[in-house]
Amino acid sequence: MFQKILVAIDDSDLSKLAFEQALAMAKATHANLMLINVLSPFKSGYADPIYPGRDAIYSGLHTRLIEDYREAWEKLEQQGLSFLQTLTDRATKEGISTEFTQAFGEPGPAICNLADTWKADLIIMGRHGYKGLTELFWGSISNFVTHHAQCAVLTIPPAQLQPEPPPVAATSAETTPT
C-alpha cells in the first residue's frame, strides 16, 4: 500500500479537506506524510509585484518599494511555514511521521519534483474545478500534477466541501387576540 504520501497544502478550505483525507489514509496505512506549500507570485493573495516609474528610481522611492515588497514576501513565507508547522504538529500528535517544506515557483512542477525526490507513493491535493477561461488564465495545478507525476494522485473535488447550514433566524410567536 502507500508508504509515503505527499500533501499539497495552501490556505483554502479544499486544501484543508485534502489534509484531513491524507491524515485518515496515513493512519490506515501507517504511511509517512510530507506537506508542501508552494509560494507563487502569480497566485492571488500574494505580494503584488513592483512596477516603479522612472521618477521613483531617482527619488529613492524605488528602494523603499523593493524593501516593502521583500517584507511582504517574508511575512507570506512565515505565514506559510507557521501553517505547515501547525498541521505537522497535529499529524505528529496523532502518531503520523510528518515533515514539511515550502517551495517557491510554479506549484505543479514543484509538487511533481518533490514527489520524485522524496519517492512519494501518492499525492493528495484539492482540485478547484476551474473550467473554460478561468482554467485557461489560472491554469490547473491538479491537471498538471495528474499528467506529470510518477506516482498515484488523489484529487479532492470541491463538491466534497460541506456547505455551511443556513443561519436559523430567530422567530417569535406572536399571538393576536381573537
JOBEL-V239066 format. One record per helix or strand of 2 or more residues. SS is the DSSP state (helix for helix, strand for strand). FROM is the first residue (numbers start at 0). TO is the last residue. Records with the same first field share a line. If there is no record, write none. Layout:
SS = FROM-TO / FROM-TO
//
This chain:
strand = 3-7 / 31-38 / 97-103 / 121-126 / 151-156
helix = 12-28 / 53-58 / 60-92 / 106-117 / 131-137 / 140-147 / 157-159
//
